[in-house]
Amino acid sequence: MACAVAVLVGVRDHRALTRYTYTAMIAGFGLLLLPLLPGIGRDIRGARIWIGLGPLSFQPGELAKILLALFFAGYLVTARDSLSLVGRKVLGLQLPRGRDLGPILVAWLASLGVLVFESDLGTSLLFFGLFVAMLYVATERTSWVVIGLLLFAGGSLAAWSMFAHVKVRVDIWLHPFDPANLDTAFQPIQGWFGMASGGLLGTGLGQGRPDLVPFAQSDFIVAAIGEELGLTGLFALLVLYGMLVQRGLRTAIGVRDGFGKLFAAGLAFSIALQVFVVAGGVTRLIPLTGLTAPFLAYGGSSLVSNWIVVALLLRISDSARRPPESVGAPTTGIPQVVAA
């Protein structure tokens, strides 16, 4: 909360952040690479996404998503005209020109790099999904979404065939009750049993047994809530997340400058994608990943970054509700006639 207040005090106008577009890119990629440095990087449960700061640990990817959203917004607001140029029409889709594919290919390679070197499937999915979503908002072209989905499918297939940890996650997702997978799939199976015991209305707040599910305070907190509050409570939680995302998108619609629109949309999409990845992994909609549920799961890194996201959305929303600035408006209130 103190970080959110500091952002509100320090950022008086969100448009001033456009001057840090490429600085944010360098800082964001630097934060993503930080856990790979020897000495400070920490390998926890097979994923190298943490750094050690004395007795504390920090996940730099949580701040990197904000900086990369800022970079994407600053870049796309200047490049969207060229990215929106019509190329060839194939199967009813207006595909972009070949030379305009560079940005999405760079984002795709960077997300694969995170997956390969840090074994972090969740951050890789969040990073690439955020870029594709902002690219669609900037250009309003469905072809970019199709290209993004094809690249993601190809990258996922390559990662599954090349890396053992990805193959294990997919195997647990497809065949969790296979006798050979009972040990590795113990965590999601316990989570499903917990949600099943909760039923429609749950066992009651504080009356469940989330201690039977490993990491119920972080990765599987959605399963713990499903057990104690039932399907009804879990739906209520998702509605609250939906309201937060909806307000972020409403802010993007209301603000008048292009950078603010893209930045607010990117921040809202980052929360939506994170919730989708977490809830989808716990409920077996998608393979299990290691992201945290915003404002819910245990983890100081996630909490700090999400309060910063809320503060930035508040600042952009405040700008959207201010009266438009008039340039050269008459001060007497009497309409002026300008001769051609």
C-alpha positions in Angstrom: 0.0 0.0 0.0 2.9 2.3 0.7 4.3 1.6 -2.8 0.9 2.5 -4.3 0.8 5.8 -2.4 4.3 6.5 -3.6 3.3 5.9 -7.2 0.3 8.2 -6.9 2.5 10.9 -5.4 5.4 10.4 -7.8 3.4 10.0 -11.0 1.2 13.1 -11.4 0.5 12.5 -15.1 0.8 9.1 -16.7 1.7 10.6 -20.0 5.1 11.5 -18.5 6.0 7.8 -18.4 6.2 7.7 -22.3 9.7 9.2 -22.0 10.8 6.0 -20.2 9.6 3.6 -23.0 12.9 2.1 -23.9 14.3 2.4 -20.4 11.4 0.3 -19.2 12.2 -2.3 -21.9 15.8 -2.5 -20.8 14.9 -2.7 -17.1 12.1 -5.2 -17.7 14.3 -7.6 -19.6 17.1 -7.1 -17.1 14.7 -8.1 -14.3 13.7 -11.2 -16.2 17.3 -12.2 -16.6 18.3 -11.4 -13.0 17.5 -14.8 -11.6 20.0 -16.4 -14.0 22.9 -14.6 -12.4 25.1 -16.9 -10.2 25.1 -16.1 -6.5 21.7 -14.3 -6.3 19.5 -16.5 -8.4 17.5 -19.1 -6.5 16.2 -22.4 -7.9 12.9 -23.2 -6.1 10.9 -26.3 -7.1 12.5 -26.5 -10.5 11.9 -22.9 -11.5 14.7 -20.3 -11.4 12.5 -17.1 -11.0 13.7 -15.9 -7.6 16.6 -13.8 -6.3 18.0 -13.8 -2.8 18.4 -10.5 -1.0 20.0 -11.5 2.3 17.3 -13.3 4.3 14.6 -12.2 1.9 13.7 -13.5 -1.5 12.1 -11.5 -4.4 10.5 -12.4 -7.7 11.7 -9.8 -10.2 9.3 -11.0 -12.9 6.4 -9.4 -11.0 7.8 -5.9 -11.5 9.0 -6.8 -15.0 5.4 -7.3 -16.2 4.6 -3.7 -15.3 7.7 -2.3 -17.0 7.1 -4.4 -20.1 3.4 -3.3 -20.3 4.8 0.3 -20.2 7.2 -0.5 -23.0 4.6 -2.2 -25.1 2.2 0.7 -24.7 4.9 3.3 -25.6 6.0 1.3 -28.6 2.6 0.3 -30.0 1.2 3.9 -29.7 3.9 5.0 -32.2 4.1 1.9 -34.4 0.4 0.9 -34.6 -0.1 2.7 -38.0 2.6 0.5 -39.7 1.4 -2.6 -37.8 -2.2 -1.9 -39.0 -1.2 -1.7 -42.7 -3.1 -4.3 -44.8 -1.0 -7.0 -46.3 -2.2 -10.1 -48.2 -5.6 -11.6 -47.6 -5.4 -15.3 -46.8 -8.4 -17.4 -45.8 -10.4 -14.3 -45.0 -7.7 -12.8 -42.8 -5.8 -9.6 -43.6 -2.3 -10.7 -42.7 0.4 -8.1 -42.0 3.5 -7.5 -44.1 6.4 -9.7 -43.4 8.6 -6.9 -42.1 6.0 -5.9 -39.5 6.2 -9.4 -37.9 9.5 -8.4 -36.1 8.0 -7.2 -32.8 5.8 -10.3 -32.2 8.7 -12.6 -33.2 11.0 -10.9 -30.7 8.3 -11.2 -27.9 7.8 -14.8 -28.9 11.5 -15.6 -28.7 11.9 -13.7 -25.4 9.0 -15.7 -23.8 10.5 -18.9 -25.0 13.8 -17.8 -23.5 12.1 -17.4 -20.1 10.6 -20.9 -20.5 13.9 -22.5 -21.5 16.4 -20.9 -19.1 14.2 -20.3 -16.1 11.7 -23.3 -16.5 8.9 -20.8 -15.8 5.9 -21.7 -17.9 3.6 -19.2 -16.2 5.6 -16.1 -16.7 6.3 -17.1 -20.3 2.6 -17.5 -21.0 1.8 -14.2 -19.2 4.5 -12.3 -21.0 3.5 -13.4 -24.5 -0.3 -13.2 -23.9 0.1 -9.7 -22.6 1.9 -8.6 -25.8 -0.6 -10.3 -28.1 -3.5 -8.7 -26.2 -2.0 -5.2 -26.4 -1.1 -5.7 -30.0 -4.8 -6.5 -30.8 -6.0 -3.5 -28.8 -3.6 -1.2 -30.7 -4.4 -2.5 -34.2 -7.9 -4.0 -33.9 -6.7 -6.8 -36.3 -7.8 -10.4 -35.6 -4.9 -11.6 -37.7 -2.4 -10.7 -35.0 -4.4 -12.9 -32.5 -4.3 -15.8 -35.0 -0.6 -15.4 -35.6 0.0 -15.2 -31.8 -2.0 -18.4 -31.2 -0.1 -20.2 -34.0 3.2 -19.1 -32.6 2.2 -20.1 -29.1 1.0 -23.5 -30.2 4.3 -24.1 -32.2 6.4 -22.9 -29.2 4.5 -25.1 -26.8 4.9 -28.1 -29.0 8.6 -27.5 -29.3 9.0 -27.0 -25.6 7.0 -30.2 -24.9 9.3 -32.2 -27.2 12.6 -30.7 -26.0 12.3 -30.1 -22.2 11.6 -32.7 -19.6 9.9 -30.4 -17.0 7.4 -29.2 -19.6 6.7 -32.8 -20.6 6.0 -33.7 -16.9 3.6 -30.8 -16.5 1.6 -31.8 -19.6 1.6 -35.5 -18.7 0.2 -34.6 -15.2 -2.4 -32.5 -16.9 -3.5 -35.2 -19.4 -3.1 -38.3 -17.2 -3.1 -37.3 -13.5 -4.6 -40.6 -12.2 -2.2 -42.8 -14.1 -0.4 -45.0 -11.5 3.0 -43.7 -12.8 2.0 -40.1 -12.1 0.4 -40.4 -8.7 3.5 -39.1 -6.9 4.1 -36.1 -9.2 0.4 -35.3 -9.5 -0.2 -35.5 -5.7 -0.6 -31.7 -5.3 -3.3 -31.2 -8.0 -5.2 -34.3 -7.1 -5.4 -33.2 -3.4 -6.6 -29.8 -4.6 -9.4 -31.4 -6.7 -10.4 -33.6 -3.8 -10.6 -30.5 -1.6 -12.8 -28.6 -4.0 -15.0 -31.7 -4.5 -15.5 -31.9 -0.7 -16.6 -28.3 -0.6 -19.4 -28.8 -3.0 -21.8 -26.0 -3.8 -21.6 -24.0 -0.6 -18.4 -25.2 1.0 -17.5 -26.7 4.4 -17.5 -23.2 6.0 -14.8 -20.6 6.4 -12.0 -22.0 8.6 -13.7 -25.5 8.6 -11.8 -27.1 5.8 -8.5 -29.0 5.6 -6.4 -27.0 3.2 -3.3 -28.3 5.1 -3.8 -31.5 3.2 -3.0 -29.7 -0.1 0.7 -28.7 -0.6 1.3 -25.0 -1.0 -2.4 -24.2 -0.2 -1.3 -20.7 0.9 0.3 -19.8 -2.5 -0.1 -21.9 -5.7 -3.2 -23.8 -4.6 -5.0 -21.1 -2.6 -7.9 -21.2 -5.1 -8.4 -24.9 -4.2 -8.5 -24.0 -0.5 -11.1 -21.3 -1.1 -13.2 -23.7 -3.2 -13.2 -26.2 -0.4 -14.2 -23.8 2.4 -16.6 -21.5 0.4 -17.7 -23.9 -2.3 -18.4 -23.3 -5.9 -20.5 -20.2 -4.9 -17.6 -18.6 -3.1 -15.2 -19.4 -5.9 -17.6 -17.8 -8.4 -17.9 -14.7 -6.1 -14.1 -14.5 -6.0 -13.9 -14.6 -9.8 -16.6 -12.0 -10.1 -14.5 -9.7 -7.9 -11.5 -10.2 -10.2 -13.7 -9.6 -13.2 -14.9 -6.3 -11.7 -11.3 -5.2 -11.2 -10.4 -6.1 -14.8 -13.6 -4.4 -16.1 -12.8 -1.2 -14.3 -9.3 -1.3 -15.8 -10.8 -1.7 -19.3 -13.4 1.0 -18.7 -10.5 3.3 -17.7 -8.7 2.4 -21.0 -11.9 3.4 -22.9 -12.4 6.6 -21.0 -8.9 8.1 -21.1 -8.2 10.3 -24.2 -4.6 9.7 -25.1 -3.4 6.6 -26.9 -0.6 5.7 -24.5 -3.0 5.8 -21.5 -5.5 3.6 -23.4 -2.9 0.9 -24.2 -1.2 1.1 -20.8 -4.4 0.7 -18.8 -5.6 -2.1 -21.1 -2.2 -3.8 -20.7 -2.4 -3.6 -16.9 -6.0 -4.9 -16.8 -5.0 -7.8 -19.2 -2.1 -8.7 -17.0 -4.4 -9.3 -14.0 -6.9 -11.2 -16.2 -4.3 -13.4 -17.7 -2.7 -14.1 -14.3 -6.1 -15.1 -12.8 -6.9 -17.3 -15.8 -3.5 -19.1 -15.6 -3.9 -19.7 -11.8 -7.5 -20.8 -11.8 -7.1 -22.7 -15.1 -4.2 -24.7 -13.7 -5.9 -25.6 -10.4 -9.1 -26.7 -12.2 -7.2 -28.6 -14.9 -8.3 -26.4 -17.7 -4.6 -25.8 -18.7 -1.3 -27.4 -17.4 -0.4 -26.3 -13.9 2.0 -23.3 -13.7 3.6 -21.3 -10.8 1.9 -17.9 -10.9 0.2 -16.4 -7.9 -3.4 -15.3 -7.5 -3.4 -11.4 -7.3 -4.1 -10.0 -3.8 -4.8 -13.5 -2.6 -1.8 -15.9 -2.6 1.0 -15.6 -0.1 4.0 -13.7 -1.6 5.3 -10.2 -1.1 6.6 -9.7 -4.6 3.1 -10.3 -6.1 1.4 -8.1 -3.6 3.8 -5.1 -4.2 3.5 -5.3 -7.9 -0.3 -5.6 -7.9 -0.7 -2.6 -5.6 1.5 -0.7 -8.1 -0.8 -1.8 -10.9 -3.9 -0.5 -9.0 -2.1 2.8 -8.3 -1.3 3.3 -12.0 -4.9 2.4 -13.0 -6.1 5.0 -10.4 -3.9 7.7 -11.9 -5.0 6.9 -15.4 -8.7 6.8 -14.3 -8.3 10.2 -12.6 -6.9 11.6 -15.8 -9.9 10.1 -17.8 -12.4 11.9 -15.5 -10.7 15.4 -15.7 -12.2 17.8 -18.3 -10.4 17.9 -21.6 -7.6 20.5 -21.9 -8.6 23.2 -24.2 -5.8 24.9 -26.3 -6.4 28.5 -27.1 -10.0 28.6 -25.7 -11.6 32.0 -25.2 -11.5 33.3 -21.7 -14.7 35.5 -21.9 -17.1 32.7 -22.7 -18.1 34.5 -25.9 -17.7 32.3 -29.1 -14.9 33.7 -31.4 -15.3 33.7 -35.1 -12.1 32.8 -37.0 -11.8 34.1 -40.5 -10.5 31.6 -43.0 
